[in-house]
């Protein structure tokens, strides 16, 4: 037995489990996730991680999590490492989640941006952790409610996520009908078409407003031009404070003066970015600086 206060790395996390899963294995997975994504799983329960990854061990014909950790840490395990990240990344989302954000976007932000787009300006909105697409499509539906001919103008939405599986879902724009319940009936009729088997698909007009791209928020960002709107909601809570501050400080230079930033209800702006923002509502901010109203 280990001395008091020292973690026994050989201790089993899940008793009577199909696969051996020790404290050392949990530590290895936590370290890999931190290195690859910046996401901290240090407070996660071993049972949750085991349940999400056990099917991967079964598929690979492995006998223990020690073997699995050895694989995903190796150069040959790059593909499986991506599968592990996908399995452990939370993708909870829905259409018009935190609806006051979309009310603010509709009433306080988009009218000015639409006027600028009609005058020939380039307008860009960014959904920075888009998951399976409900957030950027909610942004697009809000835009189309005010500007049905939006695709004819230079106004577009960038949707990014680290998970290529959810990006593929978003790009296809196919959802179970039940998931569209938060979408007003008139918008469902106007911008979605039946896709069979109780599913609906975002039509070509709606899909044309959104581009889905892979992006790791702790990696290199290729974007150079500024955004007038950024949604960064319910993602930085999975990062440790220094990483959160790095993301905010990296993001603010990409937000136009007086541009709108929307964050999750459990999140807070911290670090150097805080002094560049003013509150414009509950978890809504505007970037301070020169320039007219957005």
SULTA-V971203 format. One record per helix or strand. SS is the DSSP state (A for helix, B for strand). FROM is the first residue (numbers start at 1). LEN is the number of residues. If there is no record, write none. Layout:
SS_FROM_LEN, SS_FROM_LEN
This chain:
B_12_1, B_20_1, B_22_1, A_23_15, B_39_1, A_46_15, B_64_1, A_65_8, A_75_14, A_99_20, B_123_5, A_134_13, A_150_3, B_155_7, A_164_9, B_174_3, A_177_4, A_185_7, B_192_5, B_199_4, A_204_5, B_210_5, B_227_6, A_236_3, B_239_1, A_241_12, B_255_9, A_271_6, B_277_5, B_284_4
